[in-house]
Amino acid sequence: MTNIDGQWRCVQQSPMGEKTSTLNLHTIAEGRFGGTNVNDDGSLEFFDGEIDGNKVKFKLKLTKPLPTLLKTEAVLIGDVFEGETTIGIFGRYSIKATRTR
C-alpha cells in the first residue's frame, strides 16, 4: 500500500482564492486513512479516505460559510499528491499537497 502517513502542506486554488492548510494524515486500515485539515478557519476531519494504488480519495464537510461537501480525488507520487476537489455547486479546483514530515 502507498504510504499516506505524515504531515502535508496543502495548497488549494479555491473559488475564494488560494488557500493553504496543514493535513495530518494516518492509516486506519488497509486502503483507508483519516486525519485533519487545519487552516486559519479551524480544523476539519477527513472521512471516507481511500487509497487504491496511487489514487487517493477523501471527503471533508464544511460548515461555514455554507454547509458543503468537498470531494477530492488525487494521484500520490512519493511525497506529493495532486488532483481536484469538487465543492458542491461551486465546481472544481486544483489541490496539491507536499509531505513535510
Secondary structure by P-SEA (a helix, b strand, c coil): cccccccccccccccccbbbbbbbccccccccbbbbbbcccbbbbbccbbbcccbbbbbbbbccccbbbbbbbbbbcccbbbbbbbccccbbbbbbbbbcc
